[in-house]
Amino acid sequence: MSVLTSGQLNLPDEKLDPWLGKVKFGSSIATLSASEPMKFGTGEYMTFDIGEAEYVGEGANKGASTITPTTKTTKPFKFHKTVRWTEEVKWASEDHQLKAIEQILSLIQPSLSRALDFGVYHGINPTGGAAVPAMTEKLSQTTNVVEIDSDDPPQINLDDADALVLADRFNPRDVALDPTFAAVFGKQRVPLATGEQIGPKMYADLTYATAPAGRLENHNSSVSDTVGAVGVAAAATNVKAFVGDFSAIRWGIQRAIGLEMIEYGDPDGQGDLKRNNQVAFRAEVVYGWGIADLSAFAKIIDAVA
């Protein structure tokens, strides 16, 4: 009996739940900051600066407490990915169909995960790399900028970025790195007492993976080519790293993955489905995100590159 029918597919929980859990393995944003439950649509959240506590002496009056609220907005952004499959998948046994769905989800998952990074970091459409006007705030807008000097070791660049974030009274606990910048750290070794340079790795806890998080110079680290968006952004970003407190990014999945099977028409500009004996599977996810304060971040750029 066929389990694939036209329209929305009801994916079994054992297929859907692990997929959603894998979002963090393709997104450095998701690796370095926790997701939050969100309802669909534009939302608001408030951050508060309540200052410090006041000492009250015996018999003394209590003074007023100053509270400075800041209202921020989270907006919904939809991303989709469409893949084509042979029409015969509809006629296969139930076991085969579920395996096909696993393959489809594995193809779709990385791109939908990376879409979160491209939006939060650069406000661009992952397809074509053009700026998305609705994405009015992105990390690349931070005015805390460190420019790489060829004479500086990378540790100095990271220290300078930390200093900018600390000056704005935030904790630079996290760093997202472009792979080429991570490699500058990764190749460094501790010199041996004999003077030889081939000693143990200086940063053994730095990994080139997006997730789980590694460690670099007392930062939680995540490595992804979404940081620089090389080959994706229509205009070069020159970004090599974002440093800061990634808890200042509020993000969540407003609408979970939906997988639709399309049997007719030309849903992706690749030709008529019936003519090609194909069906298309389209997955969509709606993220919501907002940035509490751009001053919580600094970017390291290589303007010469």
Backbone torsions as a table, in degrees:
resi	resn	phi	psi	omega
1	MET	NA	136.0	-178.8
2	SER	-78.9	136.6	177.0
3	VAL	-105.0	-6.9	178.7
4	LEU	-94.9	120.5	178.4
5	THR	-125.7	168.2	-179.5
6	SER	-62.2	151.2	175.8
7	GLY	88.2	-157.2	-174.6
8	GLN	-67.6	135.8	179.4
9	LEU	-96.4	134.0	175.6
10	ASN	-89.5	97.2	-177.0
11	LEU	-75.1	137.1	175.7
12	PRO	-61.3	146.8	-178.3
13	ASP	-57.2	-34.5	-178.2
14	GLU	-68.8	-14.2	174.5
15	LYS	-95.5	-40.7	-172.6
16	LEU	-77.3	-47.0	-174.2
17	ASP	-59.8	-47.3	177.5
18	PRO	-62.0	-33.6	179.2
19	TRP	-62.2	-47.9	179.9
20	LEU	-61.4	-37.2	178.9
21	GLY	-65.4	-22.3	-178.2
22	LYS	-83.2	-5.3	-179.9
23	VAL	-54.0	-41.7	-176.6
24	LYS	-67.3	-19.7	-178.4
25	PHE	-82.3	-5.0	176.4
26	GLY	-117.5	-1.3	-175.5
27	SER	-127.7	125.4	176.2
28	SER	-72.6	-28.2	173.6
29	ILE	-60.4	-47.9	-178.4
30	ALA	-67.8	-27.3	178.3
31	THR	-71.3	-38.7	-172.2
32	LEU	-98.4	-8.7	178.0
33	SER	-140.5	143.0	-176.3
34	ALA	-80.0	144.3	176.1
35	SER	-77.9	159.0	178.7
36	GLU	-127.6	144.4	175.3
37	PRO	-62.1	136.2	-178.7
38	MET	-138.3	146.2	169.5
39	LYS	-89.1	158.1	-178.8
40	PHE	-68.3	140.6	173.7
41	GLY	111.5	179.0	178.1
42	THR	-72.3	133.1	179.6
43	GLY	-130.1	167.3	177.5
44	GLU	-126.0	146.3	171.8
45	TYR	-139.5	159.2	-175.7
46	MET	-119.7	141.3	169.6
47	THR	-113.1	150.7	-173.7
48	PHE	-128.8	136.2	168.0
49	ASP	-110.0	107.2	-174.5
50	ILE	-103.1	5.4	178.1
51	GLY	68.2	-159.6	-177.7
52	GLU	-104.0	165.8	178.2
53	ALA	-74.5	157.8	-178.9
54	GLU	-108.6	134.1	173.2
55	TYR	-76.7	135.9	178.5
56	VAL	-120.7	116.8	178.0
57	GLY	-73.1	164.6	-178.8
58	GLU	-61.7	122.9	179.0
59	GLY	78.4	1.5	-177.8
60	ALA	-86.6	158.6	177.2
61	ASN	-80.4	149.1	176.4
62	LYS	-87.0	137.3	177.7
63	GLY	-87.3	173.2	178.8
64	ALA	-75.8	147.9	174.9
65	SER	-99.5	135.1	-179.3
66	THR	-93.9	128.0	177.1
67	ILE	-123.1	123.8	179.2
68	THR	-113.7	102.9	179.8
69	PRO	-87.1	148.2	173.7
70	THR	-128.7	126.3	-179.8
71	THR	-96.1	129.3	178.1
72	LYS	-123.5	162.2	-175.3
73	THR	-121.0	139.1	167.8
74	THR	-107.9	138.3	-177.7
75	LYS	-121.3	150.0	177.2
76	PRO	-86.7	141.8	177.1
77	PHE	-138.4	125.3	-177.1
78	LYS	-99.0	137.6	174.5
79	PHE	-127.4	148.9	177.8
80	HIS	-137.6	159.3	172.6
81	LYS	-141.4	132.7	-178.3
82	THR	-121.5	128.7	175.5
83	VAL	-125.3	150.4	179.3
84	ARG	-102.0	150.0	-178.0
85	TRP	-140.6	154.8	178.1
86	THR	-65.6	146.3	-177.0
87	GLU	-62.3	-24.0	-177.0
88	GLU	-62.7	-18.0	-179.8
89	VAL	-61.5	-26.9	179.4
90	LYS	-69.2	-25.3	-173.2
91	TRP	-96.8	-5.5	-175.1
92	ALA	-75.1	171.0	178.1
93	SER	-67.2	164.2	-178.4
94	GLU	-59.9	-42.4	-179.9
95	ASP	-60.8	-43.1	-179.0
96	HIS	-66.1	-37.6	-178.8
97	GLN	-65.0	-40.9	179.4
98	LEU	-65.8	-35.5	176.0
99	LYS	-66.6	-37.5	177.3
100	ALA	-63.6	-40.9	178.6
101	ILE	-62.5	-40.0	176.8
102	GLU	-58.9	-43.3	179.4
103	GLN	-65.2	-41.3	179.8
104	ILE	-62.5	-46.7	-179.5
105	LEU	-63.8	-37.3	-179.8
106	SER	-67.6	-29.5	176.3
107	LEU	-73.4	-36.5	-173.1
108	ILE	-83.6	-35.3	-170.4
109	GLN	-56.0	-48.7	-176.0
110	PRO	-59.2	-42.6	-176.3
111	SER	-68.8	-37.8	178.4
112	LEU	-70.9	-30.2	176.0
113	SER	-69.7	-45.7	-178.4
114	ARG	-66.3	-26.1	179.9
115	ALA	-58.4	-34.4	178.3
116	LEU	-60.1	-43.8	-180.0
117	ASP	-64.5	-47.6	-177.7
118	PHE	-59.6	-34.9	178.4
119	GLY	-72.6	-49.3	-176.2
120	VAL	-69.9	-42.3	-177.8
121	TYR	-72.7	-46.3	-168.3
122	HIS	-127.5	-8.9	179.3
123	GLY	64.0	40.2	-176.8
124	ILE	-120.6	159.0	173.3
125	ASN	-80.8	120.6	-178.4
126	PRO	-57.8	-25.9	175.1
127	THR	-93.7	108.3	179.4
128	GLY	97.1	-27.3	174.5
129	GLY	77.2	10.0	-179.6
130	ALA	-76.0	151.2	176.8
131	ALA	-65.2	140.6	177.6
132	VAL	-99.2	113.6	-176.0
133	PRO	-55.8	-33.4	-178.1
134	ALA	-69.0	-21.6	179.4
135	MET	-88.1	81.4	-170.3
136	THR	-80.7	-15.0	-178.6
137	GLU	-132.6	129.2	179.4
138	LYS	-147.5	159.6	-174.6
139	LEU	-62.2	-31.1	-178.3
140	SER	-64.3	-10.8	178.0
141	GLN	-81.8	-9.1	-177.9
142	THR	-56.0	142.2	179.1
143	THR	-89.5	-2.2	174.2
144	ASN	-83.8	103.7	-171.6
145	VAL	-128.6	131.9	172.4
146	VAL	-117.3	125.3	179.4
147	GLU	-100.9	130.4	-177.6
148	ILE	-68.4	130.3	172.1
149	ASP	-106.5	133.4	-175.5
150	SER	-60.2	-21.9	-179.2
151	ASP	-86.8	-10.7	-176.8
152	ASP	-90.6	134.8	169.1
153	PRO	-67.8	154.2	-175.0
154	PRO	-63.3	-25.7	178.7
155	GLN	-61.3	-35.5	178.6
156	ILE	-66.4	-41.2	176.9
157	ASN	-59.4	-43.6	179.8
158	LEU	-66.2	-41.1	177.5
159	ASP	-61.0	-41.9	-179.2
160	ASP	-65.4	-39.4	177.5
161	ALA	-65.3	-42.6	176.5
162	ASP	-56.3	-44.4	-177.2
163	ALA	-61.7	-38.8	178.8
164	LEU	-65.3	-42.7	179.8
165	VAL	-67.7	-42.0	178.6
166	LEU	-63.5	-36.1	179.6
167	ALA	-63.1	-26.8	176.9
168	ASP	-93.3	12.6	173.8
169	ARG	67.1	37.3	172.3
170	PHE	-119.1	162.7	-176.9
171	ASN	-100.2	113.1	-178.9
172	PRO	-81.0	73.3	-172.4
173	ARG	-89.6	-15.7	-170.7
174	ASP	-127.7	155.0	174.2
175	VAL	-147.2	131.8	172.2
176	ALA	-109.7	128.0	-171.7
177	LEU	-121.5	142.2	167.1
178	ASP	-69.0	143.9	-177.6
179	PRO	-54.7	-35.2	-178.4
180	THR	-67.9	-33.0	178.0
181	PHE	-77.4	-37.5	176.0
182	ALA	-61.1	-36.1	-178.4
183	ALA	-65.5	-28.5	178.1
184	VAL	-65.0	-38.5	174.7
185	PHE	-73.9	-42.5	-172.4
186	GLY	-63.7	-27.3	-176.8
187	LYS	-84.4	-8.1	-176.9
188	GLN	-76.5	141.2	-179.0
189	ARG	-129.8	154.1	178.2
190	VAL	-77.6	122.3	179.5
191	PRO	-62.5	141.5	178.3
192	LEU	-80.5	158.6	-178.9
193	ALA	-60.5	-26.6	179.6
194	THR	-75.0	-6.4	-178.5
195	GLY	95.7	-8.4	177.3
196	GLU	-69.7	147.1	-176.8
197	GLN	-89.8	-17.0	-176.2
198	ILE	-88.5	77.7	175.8
199	GLY	-106.6	-165.2	178.8
200	PRO	-67.5	157.1	178.4
201	LYS	-57.6	134.9	179.1
202	MET	-71.3	-34.1	-178.8
203	TYR	-122.2	73.7	-175.5
204	ALA	-67.1	-23.4	-177.7
205	ASP	-90.9	-1.2	175.0
206	LEU	-82.7	123.4	176.7
207	THR	-113.4	158.3	177.9
208	TYR	-90.5	10.0	-179.8
209	ALA	-87.3	153.8	173.6
210	THR	-73.2	-38.9	177.6
211	ALA	-147.4	151.1	-3.0
212	PRO	-71.6	169.5	-176.8
213	ALA	-65.5	142.3	171.9
214	GLY	-99.2	-162.9	178.1
215	ARG	-134.1	137.1	177.9
216	LEU	-146.3	116.3	176.0
217	GLU	49.6	48.3	179.0
218	ASN	66.6	21.3	174.2
219	HIS	-114.4	147.4	163.3
220	ASN	-71.9	132.1	-173.2
221	SER	-124.3	148.9	173.6
222	SER	-143.5	136.4	-175.5
223	VAL	-114.2	126.3	179.7
224	SER	-157.4	143.6	177.0
225	ASP	-74.9	-1.9	172.7
226	THR	-69.6	-21.2	-178.4
227	VAL	-62.5	-49.3	178.2
228	GLY	-91.5	-17.8	-179.7
229	ALA	54.1	33.0	179.0
230	VAL	-66.5	130.6	-178.9
231	GLY	84.6	-5.9	178.6
232	VAL	-115.8	-52.2	-179.6
233	ALA	-64.4	136.1	-179.7
234	ALA	-64.7	-32.1	176.0
235	ALA	-120.8	141.4	-176.9
236	ALA	-59.0	133.7	178.4
237	THR	-90.2	-27.4	-177.7
238	ASN	63.8	9.3	-177.4
239	VAL	-80.2	132.2	176.7
240	LYS	-109.0	-22.5	179.5
241	ALA	-165.1	151.7	167.5
242	PHE	-116.3	128.6	-178.3
243	VAL	-120.5	138.5	176.3
244	GLY	158.3	-160.1	179.5
245	ASP	-100.5	98.5	-175.0
246	PHE	-71.9	-7.3	173.5
247	SER	-70.0	-11.6	175.8
248	ALA	-75.0	-6.6	175.6
249	ILE	-95.6	121.3	176.4
250	ARG	-103.4	118.9	-179.9
251	TRP	-143.9	158.2	177.2
252	GLY	-166.8	169.0	176.0
253	ILE	-95.6	110.8	-177.8
254	GLN	-80.4	-30.8	174.2
255	ARG	-136.9	123.0	-176.7
256	ALA	-69.0	169.9	-178.2
257	ILE	-54.8	133.0	171.8
258	GLY	-121.4	131.2	-178.2
259	LEU	-113.2	118.5	-176.9
260	GLU	-114.5	135.2	173.4
261	MET	-98.3	126.7	-178.3
262	ILE	-113.9	124.5	-174.1
263	GLU	-105.8	-16.7	-172.6
264	TYR	-129.5	155.3	173.6
265	GLY	85.1	-162.7	-178.4
266	ASP	-128.9	81.0	-170.5
267	PRO	-74.7	-12.9	-175.1
268	ASP	-136.0	14.4	177.4
269	GLY	75.0	17.7	-177.6
270	GLN	-106.8	14.2	178.9
271	GLY	107.8	161.8	-177.4
272	ASP	-66.3	132.5	-177.1
273	LEU	-63.6	-47.1	-177.8
274	LYS	-63.3	-38.9	-179.8
275	ARG	-62.7	-32.9	-177.3
276	ASN	-98.9	7.9	-179.9
277	ASN	53.6	48.6	-176.9
278	GLN	-130.1	162.0	166.0
279	VAL	-125.5	155.0	179.3
280	ALA	-113.6	143.1	175.3
281	PHE	-116.5	123.7	-178.3
282	ARG	-117.5	127.8	176.7
283	ALA	-114.2	139.7	179.4
284	GLU	-132.2	144.0	174.5
285	VAL	-139.0	143.0	178.2
286	VAL	-114.3	113.7	174.8
287	TYR	-94.0	150.3	166.8
288	GLY	-122.8	138.9	176.7
289	TRP	-153.8	160.5	174.7
290	GLY	-156.6	157.1	-179.7
291	ILE	-114.9	119.5	-175.4
292	ALA	-63.3	-42.8	-178.0
293	ASP	-159.6	121.0	179.0
294	LEU	-67.0	-19.5	178.8
295	SER	-70.7	-11.6	177.2
296	ALA	-77.7	2.2	-175.2
297	PHE	-134.3	153.3	169.0
298	ALA	-132.6	150.6	176.6
299	LYS	-117.2	143.2	175.5
300	ILE	-105.2	123.5	-175.7
301	ILE	-122.6	156.1	174.6
302	ASP	-119.9	86.3	-175.2
303	ALA	-65.7	-30.8	179.8
304	VAL	-64.9	-41.1	179.2
305	ALA	-64.7	NA	NA
